[in-house]
Amino acid sequence: MTNENNEVEVRKKEQLFRGKSLEELKTLEVREFAKLLSSNRKRNVLRNFQEHEKFLSLVNEKLSKGKKSVRTHKRELIILPGLVGIKLQIYNGRDFSPVDISFEMIGHKLGEFSPTRSKTKHSKDEKSKKTAKVKK
């Protein structure tokens, strides 16, 4: 990794999913990709491969028309290599949360990146009102 002038080349770490690069994964069909997933995810993709393929084609069609992001309610779909680099808006029961699909998300479900529950925020004012009511 050194040149003639003893300069060190910095190479980006190659990202692999089960030993395959993103380019190799994108050439695979949905059923072939399912063989690389864990058993539960594999079963899900193999049983619903038509739905996954239909969603992929729908996303590509909408993006080719000039849309910046695609909205969906399908939280149970597995993230496929064809979705990497795409902006999706996933419904969490109340609103659509924007998600940029990255390489690390491959094999996970869409719903994992759009939390349905928000953290509750407690303030001192609320606590003091409750204790004042109890004391009366």
N, C-alpha and C positions, 0 to 999 in steps of 0.2 A: 503494500500500500504506500510506498514512498516513491517519489519522482527522482529525477536526476539531481535536483537542488535540495534533496532531503526534506521536501515538503510532504506533510501527511495529508492524504486524501480523507475526507470525511464522507462516509457512505451512510445513507439512511438504512436502518434495520429493515430487512424485508419482512413484510407481514404475511403470515401463513395461517391458513385455517385447515387443520388436519393434514398438514404437509403440502397444501396446494396454494398457489398465489391467487390473487384476485382475478387476473386475466384467465387463468386456467378454470377457475370457478365459474366465470361468466360464460364460458363455452359449454358448460354442462347444462343438460336439461333439468327440469325440476325433479323428476324421479331419480336421476343419477345423483343429484346433489343431496337428496334425502338419505342416501346410503352413508353419507359422511356425518349425519346428525346423530344425537343420542337417541335411545330407543323410543322414548315417549314422543319426541319431536319428529322422529322418522315416521312413526305410525300416523301422526297427525298429517304430515305432508303427503304421505302415500294415499291416505284415505280422501284427502281433499285437494289433490294436485290440480284438478280442473279449476277450483276456486283460486288457487295461488297463481296459476297461469293467466287466468282471466284478469286478476288484479294487476299483475305485471303489465299485461297488454293495455289495460285501461290507464294505468299511470303513464306509460310511455306515450299513449295517444294524447292524453291531456297535456303533457309536457311539450309535445311536438306542436300543439296548437298555440303555445305561448304562455301557458300558465306557469307561475313561479312555484306554486306548491299545490298539493293534492289533499283534499279533506277526505277522511274516512272514519267510519264507525267500527271497522273490523279490527278489534284489539287482539283477536286470537290468532291472526295470521303470523306465520314464521317469517322473519326477515331473510330474504334471499339475496344472493350476490348481485342480481340485477337492480336492486333497490339502493345500492351503495352510492352515495353522493346526491341523493334526491331529498328534497324537503317535503315532509308529510305533516299534516295537521291531524292529530289523533284525538278522537272524542273521549272525554273522561267522565261523561255523565252530566256535565254542566256546560263545558265549553271545549273548544278545540285547542290543544296545546301543540305548539310547533316543535318538530323534531327533525334534526338533520341526521340522516342515516350515515353511519360511518362503518368502517371495516370491522371494528370490534363488536358491532351489534349483530353480525351475521349469526343465525341460529337461535336468536332470542325472539320472543313474541313482541308485537308492536305495543301491546298494553303495558309492558314492563317500563316503558319510557314515558308514559303519561299517567302519573299517579292520580287515583280517584279521590284520595282523601288529603286534605290539607292539614298542616299542623295548627293546632289551636294556640291562640295567643292570649295568655292570661295577663291581666294588668292588676296593679295593687288596688286601684279604685274598685274593681269588681269584687275583690276579696273583702275590702273594708265594708262595702255595702251589704254583703251577705252576712258578715259577723254582726253588723249593727241591727239587722232584722232579727237575728236569732236572740240577741240580748233583750229586745223589747218584749 
